Amino acid sequence: MENMERLDIYHGKRVLVTGHTGFKGAWLCIWLNKLGAKVIGVSLPKYDNDYVFHKTELRKLLYADEKADINNHENLKKIFDKYQPEIVFHLAAQPLVRLSYDYPLDTLNTNIIGTANVLDCIKNTPSVKVAVMITTDKCYKNKEQMEPYKEEDELGGRDPYSCSKACAELIIDCYRKSFFQHSENLIASVRAGNVIGGGDFGKDRLVPDCIRALMNQEEIKIRNPDATRPWQFILDPLYGYLLVGKRLFEGKKEFAEAWNFGPEESSVVPVSKVVDLVLENWGSGKLRYTGNPAEKKHEAKLLNLDITKAKNKLGWMPKFTIEETIKYTVEWYKESQKLSSGKLLDLCIKQINEFICLPHE
């Protein structure tokens, strides 16, 4: 057992992060800033799930905080030209399955055309050497099977969100083979499962819905108690993203491909188990099943990722069990209620430091 691999390679690098005001984007920027990177954030002027970004006063730590829509190629290119980033992490997206039924065109535009715009800016910005494109585990054609999906499995999507992410993966692979095959630009895509962590207040997401109900002393309402997902603590996949970026910056072309990041099989549990753990760690609360047989918004029931490749080739593995994931997450929310906004950054850094010091097999 040893501590995780050092990530000093990011120190002093100009790192552009799209979607930096979102839940995952903000945590990634906090970690990158801790590593000494010059972080250039790019996001919409307003984003619903920006709690971590604002409450940690993250803007003060950034090298630049730019507001732009990734669907606007001209504006995005101006930002690339201005800052000449060396590394890009692309997280900006419409991230919700159920919302994609209400806004299919917005979802498709952002997740497909937006991704293509980012890739095109990378192609036309000589300073960029590395890009890590974040998609999702839902890019796979879901066959409601128990077997976990491998990186080479068929892509597809029944709902607009999953479809858009499958298309994004195809576009990433297209650009990689058409424009980056014989260049110094190395591009990887990363596919994570259902990410859980402190500060997520996204709509229509299981743990945020639970936390909101508990904070308001209301019943927790769940739709699909038997649906299973690859639940994982936020720092586990973020470490995977950073590790992929490091390998690429070291010029290792064999890492310019797709990567799955998920939990161990024992943490692929049903919704009901997650809610039980949230209640146990919170210390109070009630839940109620609200399933609607007439529900027309289809959601996958079974979903799991094969992480063998990341373990064997990348040297990555998840550190947290589902029990530890919920413990750390609920602890963050409970602690955050006692702290002023400025102190929330310290709470995030505390959890990052504890994560770094945990043994890594």
N, C-alpha and C positions, 0 to 999 in steps of 0.2 A: 504494500500500500504506500502511495506517495501523494504529495499535494499536486494540484493541477498544474498543467504546463504554463510557463510564463508567457505573457503576451506583450512583452516590451516592444515588439516590432511596431506597435501603434503609436508609440511615443513620438510626438512632433509631426506626425503625418496629418495631412489635410484629408479628413474623412467626411464625406457628404452622406447624410442620412435623410431619405425621404420618409415622410410620415413620422417625424420626430416628436410631434406633440401627442401621438397616440400612446396607448398603454405600453406596448412592447418597445416602441420607438424611444420613449422617454427613458425607460430602464436601460436600454442599450446606450443612449447618449450619456447617462450618468456613469456607466461603466467605462465607456470610451474616454470621458473626461478624466476619470480616475487614473486611466492609463497614460494620460498626458497627450491625447490626440487633440488636434484642432478641429472641433466638430462644427460642420456647416449643416444646419437643419433646414429642411424644406418641407412645408406643409401648407394646407389650406389656412386662411385667416381664422376660421372657426371650425373646431372639431368637437364632437359630442364627448368623446372619451379622453379628455385632456387633463384629467384630475392630477395625475402624477406630475405632468409638465408644469402646471401652474402652481400647485401647492408646494413643490420643492424649489420654486423660483429658479428652475433650470435655465431659463433664458440668460441669466447673469453669467452662467458658466460657458456658454457657447461662443465659439469664434464668430459665428454668424447665425442669425435667425431670420430666414427668408420665408415670405408668404407667397405661395404660387400654387397653381393647379397643374398637376402633372399632365392633364389633358391639353394644356397649352404648350405646345412644343417651343414656340418662339421665346416665351418667358422663361421656360426651363433652361433652354440653351444659354440665355443671358447669364443665368446663375452659374452654370458650368464654366462659361467663359470668364466670368468675374473671379471665381475662386480657384479654378484649376485644381480640382480635387485629385488625390492620388488613389483613394479607395472609396467605393460607393456601397452603401447598404440600402437596398430598395425595399421599404416596408409599406409605403403609401398604398392604400387599397380601400375598397368598400368591403369590410371583413365579415359581414353577417349573412348567413344562409337565408333566414326568414325575411330579412329586409330586402334581399335581392328579388323576392317575389313582388314586393311593392314597387321597387324601382329597378326593373331589369335593365333598362337602357343605361342608366347611370352606373350600375354595377359593371356592365359589359364595357362601357367606355373607359371607366377608371382602371379596371383590372386588366384589360386587354390593350387598348390604345395607350393608356398611361404607361404601361410597362414597355410598350414599343418605343414611346417617346424617350423614356429613360435610357433604354438600350441605344437609341440613335444618338443621344447626347454623349453617351460613353464612347461610342464609335468615333465621334467627331471631336473628342477632347483628348489630345495627345498625353496630357498629364495622367489620365486615369490608367492605372495598371491592373486594378482588381475590382471586381464587382460581385457582391453576394446578393442574389435576388431572392427575396423571401416570398414563397407561395403558401402552400397549405397541404395537409394530409388529405384534404377533400378533393384534390386534383385527380385522384384515382377513380376509375369507373367502379362504383360501389356495387359489389355483387352480394352484399349481405352475407359474407362468409366469415368464418372464424379465423381462417389463415390470415396472418398479417401481410400487408402489401409491401412488395419490394420495389426498389427504384425503377426497375425495368418493366414493371407491370403496366397494363393498359391504362391510359388516361381517359377521362371522360367526366360527365357531370349531368345529372338529371335536373337540378335546380340551376338558376342563372349564376349564382355565386360559384358553385363547383365547376360549372362549365367554363366560366370566365378564367378560373385558375388553371384548368387544364389547358385552355388556349394560351394562357400566359407561359406555361411550361413549354409549349410547342414553339412559341415566339422566341423564348430564351434559347432554345436549342437551335432554332433557325439562325439567329444572329451569331451564335457560337460557331456554327459550321460554315456560315456564309461569309462572315467578316472577321472572326477572331481566331480561326483555325491556324493561321500562319502569322499571327501578330503577337505582340507582347501582352495584349489584353487577355486576362484570364477571368472567365465568367462561370460562376456556379449558381445553382438554384438549391434552396433548402426548404424542406417540407416538414413542418412541425405539427404535432397533435394539438389537443386542446390545452392551451397554456393558462395556468392559474398563478396569481400572485397579488400582492398588495397594491391597492390603488386602481384596480380595474373597476370602473363603474359603467362599462358598456351595457347598452340595452339588450335585452333578450339573450343574456348569457347567464349560465347557471349560478356560478358563485357570486357574481355581482348582484343577481336577483335575490339570492339568499341573504347577502349582507344588507342590502337595502331594507328587506323585510325585517330583519333582526334589529337594525338600527331604529326602525320606526315601530318596533314592537307589534308587527303584523305577522300573519301566517305566511309561511313559505309555500308558494304554489308551484307545483311541478307538473309538466305535461307528460313526459315519457320516462317513468322511473326505471324501466328496464333497458333503456338505450345505453350502450357501452361506448366509451371513447378512450383514447390514449391520453389520459390526464397527466400533465407534467408541470413542475414548478418552473416559473419563468426563467430563472437563471440557468437551468439545464440546457434548453435550446439556444439561449443567447451565447453561452460558452461555446456551443457547437458552431454557431455562426462565426464567432470571433476566431475559432480555431481554423475553420475553412479559409477565412480571409487571410490568416497568417500563412497557411500553406501556399496559397496562391501568390501572396506577395514575395514569398521565398522563391517563386518561379517554378513551382512544381505543377506542371501542366496536367498531370494525371488526376489532380483534384478538381479540375474544371469540369464538373459534371453535377448530377443531382444527388442530394443527400437527404435521408430520412433522419429525423430526430424525435424520439418518443421515449416513453418510460419502459421499464421492464414489464413483462407480461403480467406480473402480479398486480400492477397498478392500472391495468386496463379493466375498469370496474364499471358497474351500472351507475346511473344517475342517483339512484336511491342510496347507494353506499357513500357517494360524495356528500350528499345532503346530511346523512347521519353523522358523518365525521365533522361537518361544519357545525352542526348542533352540539355535538359532544365537546368541541373545542370552544365554542361560544359560551356554553354553560346554560343555555335556555333556548326557548323557541318552540314553535309548532309548525307542522307542515300539512299540506292537503294536496291530494292528487286532483288535477283539473283537466285531465285528458278529454279531448273532444273527438268522438268517433267520426264526426263530419268534417274534421280538419282537412283542408285541401292542400296545405303547404307541406309537401313531402319532406321528411328528414330521415336520413339513414339511421338504422337501428344498431348496426354493428360496424365498428371501424377500429382497425389496429394497424400499426406500422411495424415492419421488420427493420430493426436497427443494427443488424449484423455487420453491414458494410461500414457504418460509422465506428463501430467498436473495433473491428479488425484493421481497417485501413487508416482511419483518422486518429485512432487512439482515444476516442471519446466514449463516455458511457454516462448514463443518468446517475446522479448522486442520491436523489430523493425518492423515497417510496410515496405512495399516495397518502399515507398517514402523515409523513413528514411534510409533504406539500401542503396539506390542509392546515397543519399545525403552524407552519411558518406564515401562511397566508392570513389566517384568522388573527394570529399574533400581530401582524402588521396593521390590520384594520383596527384592532382594539387599542394598540399603542397610539395610532394616528389620532384617535379621538382626544388624547391627552396632550398632544403637542401642537405648538404653533406651526404655521406654514413653513417658516424657515428651518424648523427642526426636522421636518419630514425628510429632507435630503439626508440628514444624518442617519435616519432610520433605514433608508434605502442602502446607504453605504455600509452600515452595520451588517445588513443581511448579505451584501456582496462580499464583505470581508470574511464573514462566517462561512459562506459558501466556498470561497477560495481556500480556506484553511481546512476544509473537510478532506479526508483522505480520498484519493482517486486511484482505483485499481489499475 
